[in-house]
Amino acid sequence: MNRVDNASYNNDWFKSTIGAGRFKQILWYFINIIFLVNPLNPFSGIKCFLLKCFGARVGRGVVIKPGVNIKYPWKLSIGNYTWIGEKVWIDNITDVIIGDNVCLSQDAMLLAGNHNYKKSTFDLMIGKIVLEDGVWIGAKAVVCPGVVVQSHSILTVSSVLTKDTEAYGIYQGNPAEKVRIRQIK
């Protein structure tokens, strides 16, 4: 039986896809810690400004709560009037597109990368994440790489979404399955 060999791991191909030089990555690392991850900064305006300075597309009326962690802002697009709750982690090693009027609740995770457990080299796999308009990702919920969360879908608390949703669907569980239709009055 083969074994995982982390010494053979090689993601050199990924380094060319980051889209920023080493200096920009390091500078963002510290800006992210000081202004976004830091729970003592409650000011969304400063966070949105800094994200834009580093290449993110950020719409009007975006609210970013304290403790948010964003890997690469130059690979992030956030629509108008979107709310990002405390301790949300956007691990966007590839593009993450968030539409208008989206809510990411506390401790939600958008994970655009994973590893191939079937290979001894544990290769990195990446996949773009899209949250369409009106989506709500519940507290402690996880959206996995390559997933499109269609318009006004909901992922409930602590659920794990591994595949695309249908518009207005409510998804629950691990792996998340559609449990009902969202009715908006």
PyMOL commands that place a pseudoatom at each C-alpha (Angstrom):
pseudoatom trace, name=CA, resn=MET, resi=1, chain=A, elem=C, hetatm=0, pos=[0.000, 0.000, 0.000]
pseudoatom trace, name=CA, resn=ASN, resi=2, chain=A, elem=C, hetatm=0, pos=[1.356, 3.446, -0.929]
pseudoatom trace, name=CA, resn=ARG, resi=3, chain=A, elem=C, hetatm=0, pos=[1.804, 6.177, 1.635]
pseudoatom trace, name=CA, resn=VAL, resi=4, chain=A, elem=C, hetatm=0, pos=[1.581, 9.948, 1.591]
pseudoatom trace, name=CA, resn=ASP, resi=5, chain=A, elem=C, hetatm=0, pos=[5.001, 11.486, 1.045]
pseudoatom trace, name=CA, resn=ASN, resi=6, chain=A, elem=C, hetatm=0, pos=[4.907, 15.161, 1.955]
pseudoatom trace, name=CA, resn=ALA, resi=7, chain=A, elem=C, hetatm=0, pos=[8.612, 15.443, 1.101]
pseudoatom trace, name=CA, resn=SER, resi=8, chain=A, elem=C, hetatm=0, pos=[7.597, 14.937, -2.554]
pseudoatom trace, name=CA, resn=TYR, resi=9, chain=A, elem=C, hetatm=0, pos=[4.962, 17.685, -2.438]
pseudoatom trace, name=CA, resn=ASN, resi=10, chain=A, elem=C, hetatm=0, pos=[5.558, 20.303, -5.115]
pseudoatom trace, name=CA, resn=ASN, resi=11, chain=A, elem=C, hetatm=0, pos=[3.263, 23.219, -5.853]
pseudoatom trace, name=CA, resn=ASP, resi=12, chain=A, elem=C, hetatm=0, pos=[5.666, 25.251, -7.997]
pseudoatom trace, name=CA, resn=TRP, resi=13, chain=A, elem=C, hetatm=0, pos=[2.939, 25.444, -10.662]
pseudoatom trace, name=CA, resn=PHE, resi=14, chain=A, elem=C, hetatm=0, pos=[0.743, 27.306, -8.156]
pseudoatom trace, name=CA, resn=LYS, resi=15, chain=A, elem=C, hetatm=0, pos=[3.308, 30.004, -7.394]
pseudoatom trace, name=CA, resn=SER, resi=16, chain=A, elem=C, hetatm=0, pos=[2.932, 31.325, -10.946]
pseudoatom trace, name=CA, resn=THR, resi=17, chain=A, elem=C, hetatm=0, pos=[-0.858, 31.669, -10.470]
pseudoatom trace, name=CA, resn=ILE, resi=18, chain=A, elem=C, hetatm=0, pos=[-0.763, 33.824, -7.321]
pseudoatom trace, name=CA, resn=GLY, resi=19, chain=A, elem=C, hetatm=0, pos=[-0.850, 37.031, -9.333]
pseudoatom trace, name=CA, resn=ALA, resi=20, chain=A, elem=C, hetatm=0, pos=[1.398, 39.100, -7.084]
pseudoatom trace, name=CA, resn=GLY, resi=21, chain=A, elem=C, hetatm=0, pos=[5.081, 39.398, -6.332]
pseudoatom trace, name=CA, resn=ARG, resi=22, chain=A, elem=C, hetatm=0, pos=[6.631, 38.334, -3.064]
pseudoatom trace, name=CA, resn=PHE, resi=23, chain=A, elem=C, hetatm=0, pos=[6.782, 41.894, -1.705]
pseudoatom trace, name=CA, resn=LYS, resi=24, chain=A, elem=C, hetatm=0, pos=[3.063, 42.472, -2.312]
pseudoatom trace, name=CA, resn=GLN, resi=25, chain=A, elem=C, hetatm=0, pos=[2.202, 39.142, -0.679]
pseudoatom trace, name=CA, resn=ILE, resi=26, chain=A, elem=C, hetatm=0, pos=[4.258, 39.944, 2.417]
pseudoatom trace, name=CA, resn=LEU, resi=27, chain=A, elem=C, hetatm=0, pos=[2.888, 43.481, 2.641]
pseudoatom trace, name=CA, resn=TRP, resi=28, chain=A, elem=C, hetatm=0, pos=[-0.678, 42.142, 2.399]
pseudoatom trace, name=CA, resn=TYR, resi=29, chain=A, elem=C, hetatm=0, pos=[0.084, 39.538, 5.086]
pseudoatom trace, name=CA, resn=PHE, resi=30, chain=A, elem=C, hetatm=0, pos=[0.857, 42.289, 7.598]
pseudoatom trace, name=CA, resn=ILE, resi=31, chain=A, elem=C, hetatm=0, pos=[-1.930, 44.672, 6.457]
pseudoatom trace, name=CA, resn=ASN, resi=32, chain=A, elem=C, hetatm=0, pos=[-4.405, 41.772, 6.743]
pseudoatom trace, name=CA, resn=ILE, resi=33, chain=A, elem=C, hetatm=0, pos=[-3.280, 40.979, 10.307]
pseudoatom trace, name=CA, resn=ILE, resi=34, chain=A, elem=C, hetatm=0, pos=[-3.269, 44.600, 11.468]
pseudoatom trace, name=CA, resn=PHE, resi=35, chain=A, elem=C, hetatm=0, pos=[-6.501, 45.809, 9.865]
pseudoatom trace, name=CA, resn=LEU, resi=36, chain=A, elem=C, hetatm=0, pos=[-8.735, 42.810, 9.054]
pseudoatom trace, name=CA, resn=VAL, resi=37, chain=A, elem=C, hetatm=0, pos=[-7.872, 39.901, 11.347]
pseudoatom trace, name=CA, resn=ASN, resi=38, chain=A, elem=C, hetatm=0, pos=[-7.316, 42.265, 14.290]
pseudoatom trace, name=CA, resn=PRO, resi=39, chain=A, elem=C, hetatm=0, pos=[-10.532, 42.281, 16.363]
pseudoatom trace, name=CA, resn=LEU, resi=40, chain=A, elem=C, hetatm=0, pos=[-9.786, 45.838, 17.550]
pseudoatom trace, name=CA, resn=ASN, resi=41, chain=A, elem=C, hetatm=0, pos=[-10.593, 47.388, 14.153]
pseudoatom trace, name=CA, resn=PRO, resi=42, chain=A, elem=C, hetatm=0, pos=[-14.371, 47.697, 13.731]
pseudoatom trace, name=CA, resn=PHE, resi=43, chain=A, elem=C, hetatm=0, pos=[-14.203, 50.101, 10.737]
pseudoatom trace, name=CA, resn=SER, resi=44, chain=A, elem=C, hetatm=0, pos=[-15.462, 48.582, 7.475]
pseudoatom trace, name=CA, resn=GLY, resi=45, chain=A, elem=C, hetatm=0, pos=[-14.477, 51.642, 5.455]
pseudoatom trace, name=CA, resn=ILE, resi=46, chain=A, elem=C, hetatm=0, pos=[-10.773, 51.204, 6.210]
pseudoatom trace, name=CA, resn=LYS, resi=47, chain=A, elem=C, hetatm=0, pos=[-10.957, 47.493, 5.389]
pseudoatom trace, name=CA, resn=CYS, resi=48, chain=A, elem=C, hetatm=0, pos=[-12.733, 48.101, 2.082]
pseudoatom trace, name=CA, resn=PHE, resi=49, chain=A, elem=C, hetatm=0, pos=[-10.234, 50.825, 1.160]
pseudoatom trace, name=CA, resn=LEU, resi=50, chain=A, elem=C, hetatm=0, pos=[-7.258, 48.559, 1.869]
pseudoatom trace, name=CA, resn=LEU, resi=51, chain=A, elem=C, hetatm=0, pos=[-8.793, 45.662, -0.055]
pseudoatom trace, name=CA, resn=LYS, resi=52, chain=A, elem=C, hetatm=0, pos=[-9.236, 47.953, -3.060]
pseudoatom trace, name=CA, resn=CYS, resi=53, chain=A, elem=C, hetatm=0, pos=[-5.628, 49.168, -2.734]
pseudoatom trace, name=CA, resn=PHE, resi=54, chain=A, elem=C, hetatm=0, pos=[-4.543, 45.547, -3.086]
pseudoatom trace, name=CA, resn=GLY, resi=55, chain=A, elem=C, hetatm=0, pos=[-6.712, 44.869, -6.138]
pseudoatom trace, name=CA, resn=ALA, resi=56, chain=A, elem=C, hetatm=0, pos=[-10.024, 43.616, -4.740]
pseudoatom trace, name=CA, resn=ARG, resi=57, chain=A, elem=C, hetatm=0, pos=[-13.226, 44.767, -6.379]
pseudoatom trace, name=CA, resn=VAL, resi=58, chain=A, elem=C, hetatm=0, pos=[-15.462, 45.965, -3.540]
pseudoatom trace, name=CA, resn=GLY, resi=59, chain=A, elem=C, hetatm=0, pos=[-18.973, 47.341, -4.035]
pseudoatom trace, name=CA, resn=ARG, resi=60, chain=A, elem=C, hetatm=0, pos=[-20.937, 49.985, -2.146]
pseudoatom trace, name=CA, resn=GLY, resi=61, chain=A, elem=C, hetatm=0, pos=[-22.265, 49.410, 1.366]
pseudoatom trace, name=CA, resn=VAL, resi=62, chain=A, elem=C, hetatm=0, pos=[-20.039, 46.421, 2.138]
pseudoatom trace, name=CA, resn=VAL, resi=63, chain=A, elem=C, hetatm=0, pos=[-19.777, 45.605, 5.854]
pseudoatom trace, name=CA, resn=ILE, resi=64, chain=A, elem=C, hetatm=0, pos=[-16.718, 43.690, 7.070]
pseudoatom trace, name=CA, resn=LYS, resi=65, chain=A, elem=C, hetatm=0, pos=[-16.763, 42.771, 10.754]
pseudoatom trace, name=CA, resn=PRO, resi=66, chain=A, elem=C, hetatm=0, pos=[-13.629, 42.252, 12.927]
pseudoatom trace, name=CA, resn=GLY, resi=67, chain=A, elem=C, hetatm=0, pos=[-11.527, 39.109, 12.682]
pseudoatom trace, name=CA, resn=VAL, resi=68, chain=A, elem=C, hetatm=0, pos=[-11.966, 38.488, 8.937]
pseudoatom trace, name=CA, resn=ASN, resi=69, chain=A, elem=C, hetatm=0, pos=[-9.064, 36.777, 7.162]
pseudoatom trace, name=CA, resn=ILE, resi=70, chain=A, elem=C, hetatm=0, pos=[-8.598, 37.200, 3.400]
pseudoatom trace, name=CA, resn=LYS, resi=71, chain=A, elem=C, hetatm=0, pos=[-5.740, 35.365, 1.667]
pseudoatom trace, name=CA, resn=TYR, resi=72, chain=A, elem=C, hetatm=0, pos=[-5.296, 37.295, -1.621]
pseudoatom trace, name=CA, resn=PRO, resi=73, chain=A, elem=C, hetatm=0, pos=[-7.440, 40.421, -2.133]
pseudoatom trace, name=CA, resn=TRP, resi=74, chain=A, elem=C, hetatm=0, pos=[-6.406, 40.683, -5.794]
pseudoatom trace, name=CA, resn=LYS, resi=75, chain=A, elem=C, hetatm=0, pos=[-8.403, 37.467, -6.362]
pseudoatom trace, name=CA, resn=LEU, resi=76, chain=A, elem=C, hetatm=0, pos=[-11.562, 38.755, -4.638]
pseudoatom trace, name=CA, resn=SER, resi=77, chain=A, elem=C, hetatm=0, pos=[-14.698, 40.467, -5.893]
pseudoatom trace, name=CA, resn=ILE, resi=78, chain=A, elem=C, hetatm=0, pos=[-17.413, 41.590, -3.440]
pseudoatom trace, name=CA, resn=GLY, resi=79, chain=A, elem=C, hetatm=0, pos=[-20.733, 43.018, -4.643]
pseudoatom trace, name=CA, resn=ASN, resi=80, chain=A, elem=C, hetatm=0, pos=[-22.848, 45.810, -3.198]
pseudoatom trace, name=CA, resn=TYR, resi=81, chain=A, elem=C, hetatm=0, pos=[-24.376, 45.638, 0.297]
pseudoatom trace, name=CA, resn=THR, resi=82, chain=A, elem=C, hetatm=0, pos=[-22.687, 42.379, 1.218]
pseudoatom trace, name=CA, resn=TRP, resi=83, chain=A, elem=C, hetatm=0, pos=[-22.046, 41.566, 4.881]
pseudoatom trace, name=CA, resn=ILE, resi=84, chain=A, elem=C, hetatm=0, pos=[-19.014, 39.613, 6.052]
pseudoatom trace, name=CA, resn=GLY, resi=85, chain=A, elem=C, hetatm=0, pos=[-19.304, 38.476, 9.669]
pseudoatom trace, name=CA, resn=GLU, resi=86, chain=A, elem=C, hetatm=0, pos=[-16.783, 38.036, 12.459]
pseudoatom trace, name=CA, resn=LYS, resi=87, chain=A, elem=C, hetatm=0, pos=[-13.952, 35.563, 11.855]
pseudoatom trace, name=CA, resn=VAL, resi=88, chain=A, elem=C, hetatm=0, pos=[-14.949, 34.709, 8.287]
pseudoatom trace, name=CA, resn=TRP, resi=89, chain=A, elem=C, hetatm=0, pos=[-12.038, 33.109, 6.439]
pseudoatom trace, name=CA, resn=ILE, resi=90, chain=A, elem=C, hetatm=0, pos=[-11.824, 33.649, 2.687]
pseudoatom trace, name=CA, resn=ASP, resi=91, chain=A, elem=C, hetatm=0, pos=[-8.995, 31.339, 1.632]
pseudoatom trace, name=CA, resn=ASN, resi=92, chain=A, elem=C, hetatm=0, pos=[-9.056, 32.532, -1.956]
pseudoatom trace, name=CA, resn=ILE, resi=93, chain=A, elem=C, hetatm=0, pos=[-5.988, 30.999, -3.517]
pseudoatom trace, name=CA, resn=THR, resi=94, chain=A, elem=C, hetatm=0, pos=[-7.942, 31.396, -6.747]
pseudoatom trace, name=CA, resn=ASP, resi=95, chain=A, elem=C, hetatm=0, pos=[-10.847, 33.673, -7.681]
pseudoatom trace, name=CA, resn=VAL, resi=96, chain=A, elem=C, hetatm=0, pos=[-13.717, 34.118, -5.244]
pseudoatom trace, name=CA, resn=ILE, resi=97, chain=A, elem=C, hetatm=0, pos=[-16.664, 36.130, -6.542]
pseudoatom trace, name=CA, resn=ILE, resi=98, chain=A, elem=C, hetatm=0, pos=[-19.280, 37.310, -4.054]
pseudoatom trace, name=CA, resn=GLY, resi=99, chain=A, elem=C, hetatm=0, pos=[-22.433, 38.924, -5.443]
pseudoatom trace, name=CA, resn=ASP, resi=100, chain=A, elem=C, hetatm=0, pos=[-24.718, 41.671, -4.149]
pseudoatom trace, name=CA, resn=ASN, resi=101, chain=A, elem=C, hetatm=0, pos=[-26.644, 41.366, -0.872]
pseudoatom trace, name=CA, resn=VAL, resi=102, chain=A, elem=C, hetatm=0, pos=[-24.741, 38.276, 0.280]
pseudoatom trace, name=CA, resn=CYS, resi=103, chain=A, elem=C, hetatm=0, pos=[-24.353, 37.421, 3.976]
pseudoatom trace, name=CA, resn=LEU, resi=104, chain=A, elem=C, hetatm=0, pos=[-21.389, 35.430, 5.247]
pseudoatom trace, name=CA, resn=SER, resi=105, chain=A, elem=C, hetatm=0, pos=[-22.129, 34.669, 8.907]
pseudoatom trace, name=CA, resn=GLN, resi=106, chain=A, elem=C, hetatm=0, pos=[-19.597, 34.264, 11.718]
pseudoatom trace, name=CA, resn=ASP, resi=107, chain=A, elem=C, hetatm=0, pos=[-16.770, 31.758, 11.204]
pseudoatom trace, name=CA, resn=ALA, resi=108, chain=A, elem=C, hetatm=0, pos=[-17.919, 30.823, 7.685]
pseudoatom trace, name=CA, resn=MET, resi=109, chain=A, elem=C, hetatm=0, pos=[-15.143, 29.552, 5.424]
pseudoatom trace, name=CA, resn=LEU, resi=110, chain=A, elem=C, hetatm=0, pos=[-14.715, 29.864, 1.683]
pseudoatom trace, name=CA, resn=LEU, resi=111, chain=A, elem=C, hetatm=0, pos=[-11.988, 27.364, 0.798]
pseudoatom trace, name=CA, resn=ALA, resi=112, chain=A, elem=C, hetatm=0, pos=[-10.814, 27.645, -2.799]
pseudoatom trace, name=CA, resn=GLY, resi=113, chain=A, elem=C, hetatm=0, pos=[-8.156, 24.960, -2.367]
pseudoatom trace, name=CA, resn=ASN, resi=114, chain=A, elem=C, hetatm=0, pos=[-7.763, 21.426, -1.135]
pseudoatom trace, name=CA, resn=HIS, resi=115, chain=A, elem=C, hetatm=0, pos=[-5.393, 18.488, -1.540]
pseudoatom trace, name=CA, resn=ASN, resi=116, chain=A, elem=C, hetatm=0, pos=[-5.708, 15.334, -3.608]
pseudoatom trace, name=CA, resn=TYR, resi=117, chain=A, elem=C, hetatm=0, pos=[-5.762, 12.573, -0.991]
pseudoatom trace, name=CA, resn=LYS, resi=118, chain=A, elem=C, hetatm=0, pos=[-5.509, 9.927, -3.730]
pseudoatom trace, name=CA, resn=LYS, resi=119, chain=A, elem=C, hetatm=0, pos=[-1.965, 10.955, -4.665]
pseudoatom trace, name=CA, resn=SER, resi=120, chain=A, elem=C, hetatm=0, pos=[1.098, 10.155, -2.594]
pseudoatom trace, name=CA, resn=THR, resi=121, chain=A, elem=C, hetatm=0, pos=[2.327, 13.686, -3.343]
pseudoatom trace, name=CA, resn=PHE, resi=122, chain=A, elem=C, hetatm=0, pos=[-0.865, 15.207, -1.825]
pseudoatom trace, name=CA, resn=ASP, resi=123, chain=A, elem=C, hetatm=0, pos=[-1.148, 17.628, -4.781]
pseudoatom trace, name=CA, resn=LEU, resi=124, chain=A, elem=C, hetatm=0, pos=[-2.856, 20.993, -4.368]
pseudoatom trace, name=CA, resn=MET, resi=125, chain=A, elem=C, hetatm=0, pos=[-6.198, 21.374, -6.156]
pseudoatom trace, name=CA, resn=ILE, resi=126, chain=A, elem=C, hetatm=0, pos=[-7.891, 24.747, -6.612]
pseudoatom trace, name=CA, resn=GLY, resi=127, chain=A, elem=C, hetatm=0, pos=[-11.345, 25.826, -7.754]
pseudoatom trace, name=CA, resn=LYS, resi=128, chain=A, elem=C, hetatm=0, pos=[-13.057, 29.177, -8.151]
pseudoatom trace, name=CA, resn=ILE, resi=129, chain=A, elem=C, hetatm=0, pos=[-15.963, 29.899, -5.779]
pseudoatom trace, name=CA, resn=VAL, resi=130, chain=A, elem=C, hetatm=0, pos=[-18.976, 31.981, -6.830]
pseudoatom trace, name=CA, resn=LEU, resi=131, chain=A, elem=C, hetatm=0, pos=[-21.651, 33.204, -4.421]
pseudoatom trace, name=CA, resn=GLU, resi=132, chain=A, elem=C, hetatm=0, pos=[-24.433, 34.714, -6.509]
pseudoatom trace, name=CA, resn=ASP, resi=133, chain=A, elem=C, hetatm=0, pos=[-26.720, 37.565, -5.372]
pseudoatom trace, name=CA, resn=GLY, resi=134, chain=A, elem=C, hetatm=0, pos=[-28.745, 37.111, -2.184]
pseudoatom trace, name=CA, resn=VAL, resi=135, chain=A, elem=C, hetatm=0, pos=[-26.843, 34.052, -0.911]
pseudoatom trace, name=CA, resn=TRP, resi=136, chain=A, elem=C, hetatm=0, pos=[-26.591, 33.425, 2.835]
pseudoatom trace, name=CA, resn=ILE, resi=137, chain=A, elem=C, hetatm=0, pos=[-23.767, 31.263, 4.184]
pseudoatom trace, name=CA, resn=GLY, resi=138, chain=A, elem=C, hetatm=0, pos=[-24.567, 30.329, 7.795]
pseudoatom trace, name=CA, resn=ALA, resi=139, chain=A, elem=C, hetatm=0, pos=[-22.229, 30.493, 10.782]
pseudoatom trace, name=CA, resn=LYS, resi=140, chain=A, elem=C, hetatm=0, pos=[-19.386, 27.945, 10.723]
pseudoatom trace, name=CA, resn=ALA, resi=141, chain=A, elem=C, hetatm=0, pos=[-20.461, 26.705, 7.280]
pseudoatom trace, name=CA, resn=VAL, resi=142, chain=A, elem=C, hetatm=0, pos=[-17.871, 25.742, 4.652]
pseudoatom trace, name=CA, resn=VAL, resi=143, chain=A, elem=C, hetatm=0, pos=[-17.974, 26.245, 0.884]
pseudoatom trace, name=CA, resn=CYS, resi=144, chain=A, elem=C, hetatm=0, pos=[-15.487, 23.963, -0.889]
pseudoatom trace, name=CA, resn=PRO, resi=145, chain=A, elem=C, hetatm=0, pos=[-13.412, 24.596, -4.046]
pseudoatom trace, name=CA, resn=GLY, resi=146, chain=A, elem=C, hetatm=0, pos=[-15.126, 24.905, -7.404]
pseudoatom trace, name=CA, resn=VAL, resi=147, chain=A, elem=C, hetatm=0, pos=[-18.632, 25.496, -6.025]
pseudoatom trace, name=CA, resn=VAL, resi=148, chain=A, elem=C, hetatm=0, pos=[-21.243, 27.905, -7.419]
pseudoatom trace, name=CA, resn=VAL, resi=149, chain=A, elem=C, hetatm=0, pos=[-23.861, 28.904, -4.850]
pseudoatom trace, name=CA, resn=GLN, resi=150, chain=A, elem=C, hetatm=0, pos=[-26.727, 30.071, -7.005]
pseudoatom trace, name=CA, resn=SER, resi=151, chain=A, elem=C, hetatm=0, pos=[-28.964, 33.080, -6.440]
pseudoatom trace, name=CA, resn=HIS, resi=152, chain=A, elem=C, hetatm=0, pos=[-30.571, 33.364, -2.990]
pseudoatom trace, name=CA, resn=SER, resi=153, chain=A, elem=C, hetatm=0, pos=[-29.470, 29.910, -1.831]
pseudoatom trace, name=CA, resn=ILE, resi=154, chain=A, elem=C, hetatm=0, pos=[-28.820, 29.288, 1.855]
pseudoatom trace, name=CA, resn=LEU, resi=155, chain=A, elem=C, hetatm=0, pos=[-26.168, 27.063, 3.408]
pseudoatom trace, name=CA, resn=THR, resi=156, chain=A, elem=C, hetatm=0, pos=[-27.243, 26.426, 6.995]
pseudoatom trace, name=CA, resn=VAL, resi=157, chain=A, elem=C, hetatm=0, pos=[-25.117, 26.566, 10.158]
pseudoatom trace, name=CA, resn=SER, resi=158, chain=A, elem=C, hetatm=0, pos=[-22.101, 24.201, 10.207]
pseudoatom trace, name=CA, resn=SER, resi=159, chain=A, elem=C, hetatm=0, pos=[-22.955, 22.666, 6.837]
pseudoatom trace, name=CA, resn=VAL, resi=160, chain=A, elem=C, hetatm=0, pos=[-20.357, 21.747, 4.198]
pseudoatom trace, name=CA, resn=LEU, resi=161, chain=A, elem=C, hetatm=0, pos=[-21.110, 22.494, 0.553]
pseudoatom trace, name=CA, resn=THR, resi=162, chain=A, elem=C, hetatm=0, pos=[-19.180, 20.326, -1.899]
pseudoatom trace, name=CA, resn=LYS, resi=163, chain=A, elem=C, hetatm=0, pos=[-21.269, 20.831, -5.055]
pseudoatom trace, name=CA, resn=ASP, resi=164, chain=A, elem=C, hetatm=0, pos=[-23.238, 23.565, -6.825]
pseudoatom trace, name=CA, resn=THR, resi=165, chain=A, elem=C, hetatm=0, pos=[-26.643, 24.574, -5.502]
pseudoatom trace, name=CA, resn=GLU, resi=166, chain=A, elem=C, hetatm=0, pos=[-29.930, 25.394, -7.178]
pseudoatom trace, name=CA, resn=ALA, resi=167, chain=A, elem=C, hetatm=0, pos=[-31.284, 28.951, -6.953]
pseudoatom trace, name=CA, resn=TYR, resi=168, chain=A, elem=C, hetatm=0, pos=[-33.387, 29.555, -3.813]
pseudoatom trace, name=CA, resn=GLY, resi=169, chain=A, elem=C, hetatm=0, pos=[-32.434, 26.157, -2.369]
pseudoatom trace, name=CA, resn=ILE, resi=170, chain=A, elem=C, hetatm=0, pos=[-31.757, 25.687, 1.338]
pseudoatom trace, name=CA, resn=TYR, resi=171, chain=A, elem=C, hetatm=0, pos=[-28.876, 23.267, 1.951]
pseudoatom trace, name=CA, resn=GLN, resi=172, chain=A, elem=C, hetatm=0, pos=[-27.999, 21.502, 5.187]
pseudoatom trace, name=CA, resn=GLY, resi=173, chain=A, elem=C, hetatm=0, pos=[-25.606, 18.836, 6.475]
pseudoatom trace, name=CA, resn=ASN, resi=174, chain=A, elem=C, hetatm=0, pos=[-22.202, 17.397, 5.696]
pseudoatom trace, name=CA, resn=PRO, resi=175, chain=A, elem=C, hetatm=0, pos=[-22.152, 17.009, 2.795]
pseudoatom trace, name=CA, resn=ALA, resi=176, chain=A, elem=C, hetatm=0, pos=[-24.934, 19.554, 2.371]
pseudoatom trace, name=CA, resn=GLU, resi=177, chain=A, elem=C, hetatm=0, pos=[-28.111, 18.408, 0.650]
pseudoatom trace, name=CA, resn=LYS, resi=178, chain=A, elem=C, hetatm=0, pos=[-31.125, 20.438, -0.432]
pseudoatom trace, name=CA, resn=VAL, resi=179, chain=A, elem=C, hetatm=0, pos=[-33.796, 20.309, 2.289]
pseudoatom trace, name=CA, resn=ARG, resi=180, chain=A, elem=C, hetatm=0, pos=[-36.340, 22.864, 1.046]
pseudoatom trace, name=CA, resn=ILE, resi=181, chain=A, elem=C, hetatm=0, pos=[-36.986, 25.955, -1.081]
pseudoatom trace, name=CA, resn=ARG, resi=182, chain=A, elem=C, hetatm=0, pos=[-36.366, 29.490, 0.206]
pseudoatom trace, name=CA, resn=GLN, resi=183, chain=A, elem=C, hetatm=0, pos=[-39.513, 31.623, 0.222]
pseudoatom trace, name=CA, resn=ILE, resi=184, chain=A, elem=C, hetatm=0, pos=[-38.883, 35.389, 0.375]
pseudoatom trace, name=CA, resn=LYS, resi=185, chain=A, elem=C, hetatm=0, pos=[-41.844, 37.622, 1.201]
for i in range(1, 185): cmd.bond("trace and resi %d" % i, "trace and resi %d" % (i + 1))
show_as sticks, trace
zoom trace
